[in-house]
């Protein structure tokens, strides 16, 4: 009898081991579709922070980086679970129209006007962004627009409007190329033209753009003389058909994680070691609660 039990045990052992291996197989990562602006991608921020989220939540983040306007349209079509964008008016409208659950502040940087070192339009002498744009139009100096309905493109058009100018196809000095921020900066560098960019993308690419320099906005955000050049980013969960679906829960996890004080500190340190200043500044509700309303980005 003992021999039969031993033999039976030897037969069952591989089966038990195999069953144990099957039980130990980790669950497949939960997919999270993130539609975001090109600046979060081009600056390298997403590469720096997303692996920690994926590891913590067993997630796989599928990133689509386009202009903020396009990202919002992707959200409207239901082809994203969460948005990380910087076009405040369009973000608020997205939520008001019932496409998004709620908008949460995440971070900010600012816009700067870059152009050729010779500065033929005298942009460096301007007192405001609108005046700088007026100088470019008056000089008919080459200007490159993203022309892609992004947050940066929206800000650019607002600055032209503030200057009382509406550039169009008849203006040979004005080029609208329908490209992301990185491509627009590269094209401007080749053409030695002016363009508007967020500071984060500029800092991450400046060493590859020898023909351009910051001409309006200062070398740091504290030196930017025009508050209208501030560039806030928000995160929004796309309203899910089923709030209890795994993707919907993962979107909630992402927003909680991204706006947590710990991750906000990571965002605030990104770029400091390489550029001497952050590429983005934290501004979430939880971070501001810890640091007070007098902290940059927490007063509004």
Secondary structure by P-SEA (a helix, b strand, c coil): caaaaaaaaaaaaaaaaaaaaaaaccccbbbbbbbbcaaaaaaccccccaaaaaaaccbbbbcccccaaaaaaaaaaccccccccccaaaaaaaaaaccccccccccccbbbbbbcccccccccccccaaaaaaaaaaaccbbbbcccccaaaaaaaaaaaaacccccccccccccccccaaaaaaaaaaacbbbbbcaaaaaacccccccccccccccccccccccccbbbbbbbcccccccccaaaaaaaaaaaaaacaaaaaaaaacccccccccccccccaaaaaacccccccccc
